[in-house]
Amino acid sequence: MPDPTGEQAEAIAAYGDGTDLVLQAGAGCGKSSTLRMIAGSDRRRRMLYVAYNRSIAADAAKSFPANVTAKTGHGLAFDPKFLPRIQRPRQTALDAAKALGVDRMLGGVQRILTDHGDLKAMTSKVVMRCALDTVAWFCHSADPELTSRHIPAYEGLKLPDARAELVDMVLPVAKLAWADVLKGDGVLKLSHDHYLKLWALGRPTIDTDVILLDEAQDTNDVLSRVLLDQEHAQRIAVGDSAQQIYEWRGAKDALTVFERELGAETRTLSQSFRFGQPIAEEANRWLYLVGTELRLTGWEQCTSDVGPVTSPDAILCRTNAGAIGIVLEALRAGRKVHLVGGGSEIKRLAWAAQSLQAGRATDHPELLAFPSWEAVREYAEEEDGSLRVLVKLVDDHGPEELITAADALAGETSAELVVSTAHKAKGREWPKVRIHGDFRQPKPDPATGETRLRREEARLAYVAVTRAREHLDCDALAWVSTVNAVSD
């Protein structure tokens, strides 16, 4: 193992003091190697490395010293008794609704007045989808009981009257679904988030001396709470608050939580080993907007540049609609293209469009509130956002071509081009990266003239530009120089 940098040596020394610790580690700044150095510096203590996903846990199990056990949060919570319900066949929202008798519970199809003035048919399938989403949000939280606050905010169902009607329909079904999860012989298929929540509600004690939490900026409250309660262990949270990009699905920044609730000391890792100074400087433009004191230093041994890239290895998009558009364009050009995450989201969109075009309800989360495809079109024209791009894709190509495109995707190892949303690109890197033009430039405020950017958008752009190792084409983000204010 190479000698530690000055920052890494400080982190190892801070660990040696025995206090709870937060490591703010920028993109490519060696957080995993720093944790290995910490583990190697004190092989007498038992350590638990909590990984973001199974592949990271598997890699850590091979590379960390023998005193370290590597698991995901779900791995900690898993009990073989849950296996029969986890391994049940795939269960759709309609299957779940039938199993729980939701149609009888609702008294048939209900209708709700949406924000855009349409009456939306709330079938048992749609209500069940909302209820399952509600249970998922509850499972991500540290809350002891499921309440209306766990019902997601769906596009088109956010105004008070629509929201109140939604709560009246969904909350009883969500509570019924959770009661079924609690049963040993329930009718619903068990998810991994279900048993994680059950484990957390039991207030477990983890038998270890030190807990190393990786990717802490995107940790759900349910896991954070369990780790905060392990007062017998020294806790070290590692991550990058500027890369917190999953708040929209319930993840929270455990780095700030550890600082606030544990009084954890903070150390910084700012030397990136992924790219050279030109890309580091581009990253720092976005770090300034994010509002963090962290600034990256590029690696002298890495030759990087920022400018046009004619043949990128990867194109990163802001939206699913943007990624689908690039995939279709590449397939029509006869190129082998891979979409990170696969084609399931494309198919779900196409099937939802087919349902709405045929006058049937859909439980697709982005289209759930609409009674017809025409209603989607009308709303998209008013909204001027990603939904408009999505509608244009469906209208221009048709659901059938989208399904064909999803089935034509290549594997990543054989692909000529990789396409990804910035969210799914997190934790990955490529030699040559181009940023797609669907990172939309914010409009100036008519009253003040200020061009304000939402902080979460700055974080997402930071993640995107730091995926490149050698060549970065970020011309689509040139508008960053016009931003003069940031808002939450």
C-alpha positions as a printed Julia matrix, in Angstrom:
488×3 Matrix{Float64}:
   0.0     0.0     0.0
   1.42    3.44   -0.92
   2.3     5.97    1.74
  -0.69    8.06    2.87
  -1.06   11.65    1.76
  -1.0    14.35    4.41
  -4.8    14.4     4.49
  -4.99   10.61    4.81
  -2.43   10.64    7.62
  -4.59   13.21    9.47
  -7.64   10.95    9.07
  -5.75    7.93   10.44
  -4.54   10.0    13.4
  -8.07   11.26   14.09
  -9.29    7.65   14.11
  -6.55    6.81   16.61
  -7.96    9.41   19.0
 -11.01    7.16   19.38
 -13.6     9.81   18.52
 -16.47    9.55   16.06
 -15.27   10.88   12.71
 -16.63   12.33    9.46
 -14.48   12.17    6.31
 -15.58   14.55    3.56
 -13.96   12.93    0.51
 -14.28   14.59   -2.9
 -14.79   12.72   -6.16
 -11.96   10.25   -6.75
 -10.17   11.27   -3.56
  -9.33    7.8    -2.28
 -11.96    7.28    0.41
 -11.84    3.48    0.08
  -8.05    3.37    0.3
  -8.19    5.69    3.32
 -10.62    3.35    5.08
  -8.31    0.42    4.3
  -5.42    2.37    5.83
  -7.49    3.04    8.95
  -8.43   -0.64    9.22
  -4.81   -1.7     8.68
  -3.57    0.69   11.33
  -5.4    -1.16   14.12
  -5.95   -4.84   13.32
  -6.85   -5.72   16.91
 -10.28   -4.06   16.72
 -13.25   -5.61   14.97
 -14.6    -3.36   12.27
 -17.8    -3.36   10.21
 -17.67   -1.74    6.76
 -21.21   -0.76    5.67
 -21.24   -0.57    1.87
 -23.63    1.21   -0.49
 -24.34   -1.94   -2.54
 -23.42   -5.62   -2.77
 -20.72   -5.24   -5.41
 -18.87   -2.67   -3.26
 -19.24   -4.95   -0.23
 -17.84   -7.89   -2.22
 -14.84   -5.83   -3.38
 -14.22   -4.63    0.19
 -14.34   -8.2     1.54
 -11.41   -9.04   -0.77
  -9.31   -5.92   -0.22
  -9.79   -4.98    3.46
  -7.83   -6.59    6.32
  -9.21   -9.7     8.03
 -10.46   -7.7    11.03
 -13.09   -6.03    8.79
 -16.5    -7.52    7.95
 -18.09   -5.95    4.85
 -21.87   -5.85    4.49
 -24.64   -3.69    3.11
 -27.33   -2.34    5.41
 -29.69   -4.97    4.01
 -27.04   -7.63    4.61
 -26.98   -6.68    8.28
 -30.74   -6.95    8.52
 -31.28  -10.15    6.52
 -32.72  -13.21    8.24
 -33.2   -16.52    6.34
 -36.77  -16.71    7.65
 -37.69  -13.93    5.2
 -36.44  -15.86    2.17
 -39.68  -17.67    1.2
 -41.59  -14.37    0.93
 -38.72  -12.59   -0.83
 -38.48  -15.35   -3.43
 -42.16  -15.3    -4.34
 -42.95  -14.54   -8.01
 -43.01  -10.91   -9.11
 -46.14   -9.22   -7.75
 -47.67   -6.29   -9.62
 -49.72   -3.58   -7.94
 -52.84   -5.22   -9.4
 -51.8    -8.61   -7.95
 -51.25   -7.0    -4.56
 -54.61   -5.19   -4.72
 -56.41   -8.45   -5.46
 -54.58  -10.28   -2.68
 -55.58   -7.65   -0.1
 -59.13   -7.13   -1.44
 -58.56   -3.42   -2.13
 -61.37   -3.16   -4.7
 -63.95   -4.22   -2.09
 -62.34   -1.9     0.44
 -62.67    1.09   -1.91
 -66.16    0.17   -3.06
 -65.15    0.15   -6.72
 -63.43    2.78   -8.82
 -63.11    6.21   -7.19
 -62.46    9.5    -8.98
 -60.24   12.35   -7.88
 -60.1    15.91   -9.22
 -56.47   16.49  -10.23
 -54.49   19.73  -10.17
 -55.03   20.17  -13.92
 -58.82   19.94  -13.69
 -59.38   16.37  -14.89
 -61.22   13.6   -13.12
 -58.76   10.75  -12.64
 -60.09    7.23  -12.17
 -58.43    5.79   -9.07
 -58.7     2.07   -9.64
 -57.63   -0.43   -7.01
 -54.41   -0.93   -9.03
 -53.51    2.78   -8.9
 -54.39    3.15   -5.21
 -52.37    0.03   -4.43
 -49.38    1.47   -6.3
 -49.59    4.63   -4.18
 -49.95    2.51   -1.02
 -46.85    0.45   -1.87
 -44.92    3.67   -2.55
 -46.09    4.94    0.85
 -44.86    1.81    2.6
 -41.5     2.21    0.82
 -41.14    5.81    2.06
 -42.03    4.67    5.58
 -39.39    1.95    5.34
 -36.75    4.52    4.36
 -37.59    6.71    7.36
 -36.67    6.37   11.02
 -40.31    6.87   12.01
 -41.94    4.25   14.28
 -45.39    4.5    12.67
 -46.75    4.87    9.13
 -48.69    8.14    8.63
 -49.94   10.39    5.83
 -46.56   12.16    5.71
 -45.14    9.06    4.02
 -47.49    9.34    1.03
 -45.36   10.69   -1.86
 -46.19   13.94   -3.66
 -47.34   12.88   -7.13
 -47.23   15.27  -10.08
 -50.76   16.56  -10.64
 -51.98   15.62   -7.15
 -50.29   18.26   -5.02
 -53.02   20.88   -4.46
 -54.73   20.65   -1.04
 -58.07   19.21   -2.22
 -56.47   16.56   -4.46
 -53.95   15.73   -1.75
 -56.67   15.33    0.88
 -58.65   12.97   -1.36
 -55.5    10.99   -2.1
 -54.72   10.59    1.6
 -58.26    9.4     2.34
 -57.96    6.67   -0.27
 -54.33    5.62    0.1
 -53.56    5.73    3.83
 -55.94    2.91    4.9
 -54.6     0.69    2.11
 -50.99    1.5     3.02
 -51.66    0.61    6.66
 -53.32   -2.63    5.54
 -50.26   -3.44    3.4
 -47.85   -2.77    6.28
 -49.94   -4.91    8.63
 -49.61   -7.71    6.08
 -45.81   -7.24    5.99
 -45.75   -7.74    9.75
 -47.46  -11.12    9.42
 -45.32  -14.2     9.07
 -47.79  -15.63    6.54
 -48.79  -12.42    4.76
 -49.98  -12.39    1.14
 -47.63   -9.65   -0.12
 -44.2   -10.34   -1.54
 -41.56   -9.11    0.9
 -39.03   -6.52   -0.32
 -35.52   -5.94    0.98
 -36.6    -2.56    2.38
 -39.37   -4.28    4.33
 -37.05   -6.52    6.35
 -34.54   -3.68    6.84
 -37.31   -1.65    8.48
 -38.44   -4.61   10.59
 -34.85   -5.08   11.79
 -34.47   -1.38   12.61
 -37.74   -1.29   14.56
 -36.28   -4.02   16.8
 -33.5    -1.6    17.95
 -30.62   -4.01   17.15
 -27.16   -3.95   18.73
 -24.33   -4.53   16.24
 -21.5    -6.62   17.67
 -18.42   -4.66   16.52
 -15.9    -2.15   17.82
 -15.8     0.24   14.84
 -18.38    1.05   12.14
 -17.19    2.41    8.78
 -20.14    3.87    6.82
 -19.37    4.42    3.12
 -21.3     6.74    0.76
 -22.82    8.27    3.87
 -24.27   11.24    2.0
 -26.96    8.97    0.51
 -27.95    6.95    3.58
 -31.61    6.46    4.42
 -32.73    7.62    7.85
 -33.69    4.08    8.84
 -30.05    2.92    8.67
 -28.6     6.16   10.02
 -30.75    5.83   13.14
 -29.54    2.29   13.8
 -25.89    3.37   13.48
 -26.41    6.44   15.65
 -27.76    4.16   18.38
 -24.57    2.03   18.48
 -23.06    4.03   21.34
 -20.59    1.23   22.2
 -18.82    1.54   18.81
 -16.6     4.2    17.25
 -18.35    5.45   14.1
 -16.67    6.79   10.97
 -18.89    8.16    8.19
 -17.24    8.69    4.81
 -18.65   10.37    1.73
 -19.12   13.64   -0.11
 -22.0    15.91    0.88
 -21.71   17.57   -2.54
 -22.7    14.24   -4.13
 -25.97   13.92   -2.22
 -28.31   13.31   -5.16
 -30.9    10.82   -3.88
 -32.79   13.02   -1.43
 -35.81   12.83   -3.74
 -36.22    9.16   -2.86
 -35.69    9.43    0.88
 -31.9     9.39    1.29
 -30.35   11.85    3.75
 -26.83   13.13    4.32
 -25.58   11.07    7.27
 -22.34   13.08    7.29
 -24.15   16.16    8.6
 -26.3    13.97   10.88
 -23.17   12.44   12.47
 -21.66   15.89   12.95
 -24.84   17.24   14.53
 -25.92   14.31   16.72
 -22.56   12.75   17.61
 -20.36   15.83   17.58
 -18.1    13.93   15.18
 -14.81   15.51   14.17
 -14.47   16.31   10.46
 -11.51   15.72    8.18
 -11.24   16.36    4.43
  -9.81   14.42    1.48
  -9.39   16.81   -1.47
  -6.64   15.22   -3.58
  -8.37   13.46   -6.47
  -6.63   10.49   -8.07
  -9.19   10.2   -10.89
  -8.37   13.19  -13.09
  -5.99   16.07  -13.65
  -6.3    19.74  -12.75
  -8.49   20.92  -15.71
 -11.34   18.61  -14.68
 -10.75   19.43  -11.0
 -11.22   23.12  -11.82
 -14.51   22.4   -13.61
 -15.64   20.42  -10.56
 -14.69   23.3    -8.29
 -16.99   25.68  -10.19
 -19.89   23.49   -9.14
 -18.6    22.95   -5.61
 -18.68   26.73   -5.18
 -22.37   26.74   -6.15
 -23.11   23.77   -3.91
 -21.84   25.9    -1.03
 -19.18   23.59    0.39
 -15.68   24.6     1.43
 -14.27   21.52   -0.33
 -12.13   22.19   -3.41
 -10.46   19.44   -5.45
  -6.84   19.22   -6.55
  -6.14   17.25   -9.73
  -3.61   14.43   -9.91
  -0.32   15.52  -11.47
   0.2    12.09  -13.03
  -3.11   12.27  -14.93
  -3.37   14.18  -18.22
  -6.88   15.59  -18.52
  -8.54   18.23  -20.66
 -11.89   20.0   -20.89
 -13.2    20.59  -24.41
 -15.05   18.99  -27.33
 -15.14   15.18  -27.39
 -16.12   13.72  -30.77
 -16.29   10.05  -29.73
 -17.24    9.87  -26.03
 -17.2     6.62  -24.11
 -20.23    7.83  -22.15
 -22.93   10.47  -22.53
 -24.51   11.6   -19.26
 -28.04   13.01  -19.19
 -30.1    14.9   -16.65
 -33.34   13.03  -17.37
 -34.56    9.6   -18.39
 -36.2    11.24  -21.41
 -32.85   12.69  -22.49
 -31.15    9.31  -22.09
 -33.85    7.53  -24.11
 -33.47   10.11  -26.88
 -29.71    9.49  -27.13
 -30.29    5.71  -27.14
 -32.77    5.97  -30.03
 -30.41    8.22  -31.98
 -27.5     5.8   -31.51
 -29.57    2.74  -32.47
 -30.78    4.43  -35.64
 -27.14    5.11  -36.52
 -26.42    1.4   -36.18
 -24.31    1.74  -33.05
 -24.16   -0.72  -30.17
 -25.4     1.26  -27.19
 -25.73    0.37  -23.52
 -28.08    2.15  -21.12
 -26.95    2.05  -17.48
 -29.75    0.46  -15.49
 -31.13   -1.39  -18.52
 -34.28   -0.86  -20.55
 -36.93   -1.58  -17.91
 -37.71    2.12  -17.37
 -38.17    2.63  -21.12
 -40.61   -0.27  -21.22
 -42.55    0.98  -18.2
 -42.93    4.37  -19.89
 -44.05    2.78  -23.18
 -46.56    0.5   -21.45
 -47.93    3.47  -19.47
 -48.35    5.48  -22.68
 -50.12    2.56  -24.34
 -52.54    2.29  -21.4
 -53.37    5.99  -21.43
 -53.75    6.05  -25.22
 -56.24    3.19  -24.89
 -58.17    4.98  -22.13
 -56.91    2.74  -19.33
 -55.39    3.77  -15.99
 -51.65    3.55  -15.35
 -49.68    3.35  -12.13
 -46.51    4.83  -13.66
 -45.29    7.36  -11.02
 -44.77   10.21  -13.52
 -48.12    9.66  -15.28
 -50.29    8.33  -12.47
 -52.44   11.45  -12.12
 -53.5    11.63  -15.79
 -56.74   10.13  -17.14
 -55.61   10.07  -20.8
 -52.62   10.65  -23.06
 -54.23   13.84  -24.32
 -54.26   15.15  -20.74
 -50.55   14.37  -20.5
 -49.94   16.32  -23.74
 -51.86   19.36  -22.51
 -50.11   19.41  -19.15
 -46.69   18.97  -20.76
 -47.26   22.03  -22.97
 -47.92   24.13  -19.88
 -45.16   22.61  -17.76
 -42.17   23.25  -20.09
 -39.97   20.63  -18.49
 -38.83   17.03  -18.78
 -42.41   15.82  -19.24
 -42.59   17.72  -22.53
 -39.5    15.84  -23.79
 -41.01   12.56  -22.65
 -44.29   13.25  -24.49
 -42.4    14.21  -27.66
 -40.45   10.94  -27.52
 -43.63    8.89  -27.3
 -45.44   10.91  -29.99
 -42.48   10.93  -32.39
 -41.49    7.28  -32.05
 -44.5     5.47  -30.61
 -44.53    3.06  -27.66
 -43.72    0.08  -29.9
 -40.41    1.59  -31.1
 -39.45    2.41  -27.5
 -40.03   -1.21  -26.47
 -38.01   -2.41  -29.48
 -35.18   -0.05  -28.51
 -35.16   -1.36  -24.93
 -34.81   -4.91  -26.23
 -31.98   -3.88  -28.6
 -29.65   -2.54  -25.91
 -26.15   -4.02  -25.82
 -24.21   -5.2   -22.8
 -21.76   -2.68  -21.43
 -18.64   -4.66  -22.33
 -19.67   -4.93  -26.01
 -21.14   -1.44  -26.39
 -19.59    1.35  -28.48
 -21.37    3.95  -26.36
 -22.66    4.02  -22.79
 -25.62    6.28  -21.97
 -26.62    7.07  -18.41
 -28.5     9.55  -16.32
 -26.23   11.43  -13.93
 -28.0     9.7   -11.03
 -27.12    6.23  -12.3
 -23.57    7.32  -13.2
 -22.74    7.94   -9.55
 -19.82    5.78   -8.44
 -18.73    5.15  -12.04
 -16.11    6.7   -14.35
 -15.05    6.66  -18.01
 -12.05    8.01  -19.97
 -14.1    10.31  -22.25
 -17.4    11.83  -21.11
 -19.84   14.22  -22.77
 -22.58   16.02  -20.82
 -25.91   16.06  -22.66
 -27.88   19.24  -23.31
 -30.85   18.33  -21.12
 -29.14   19.93  -18.12
 -31.37   22.94  -18.59
 -30.18   26.48  -18.04
 -32.2    28.24  -15.31
 -34.17   31.29  -16.38
 -33.58   34.74  -14.85
 -36.13   35.88  -12.29
 -38.25   38.58  -14.04
 -38.52   40.58  -10.82
 -34.88   40.56   -9.69
 -32.96   39.63  -12.82
 -31.12   36.96  -10.8
 -30.44   33.58  -12.38
 -30.97   31.15   -9.54
 -29.97   27.49   -9.58
 -31.37   24.89   -7.21
 -28.64   23.45   -5.06
 -29.6    19.87   -5.89
 -29.02   20.67   -9.58
 -25.53   21.95   -8.77
 -24.8    18.72   -6.89
 -25.99   16.65   -9.85
 -23.83   18.61  -12.3
 -20.82   18.12   -9.98
 -21.4    14.37  -10.01
 -21.67   14.41  -13.82
 -18.46   16.35  -14.55
 -16.41   14.24  -12.13
 -17.15   10.97  -13.97
 -14.47   11.73  -16.62
 -10.86   10.65  -16.17
  -9.17   12.05  -19.27
 -11.49   14.09  -21.49
 -14.59   16.05  -20.44
 -16.98   17.75  -22.85
 -19.18   19.96  -20.67
 -20.16   22.58  -23.23
 -23.8    21.85  -22.36
 -23.07   23.32  -18.9
 -21.4    26.5   -20.16
 -24.34   28.45  -18.75
 -22.88   27.96  -15.25
 -21.15   31.34  -15.66
 -24.59   33.04  -15.79
 -25.71   31.71  -12.39
 -25.47   34.35   -9.67
 -27.61   32.82   -6.93
 -28.36   29.39   -5.49
 -31.51   28.28   -3.7
 -32.56   25.18   -1.77
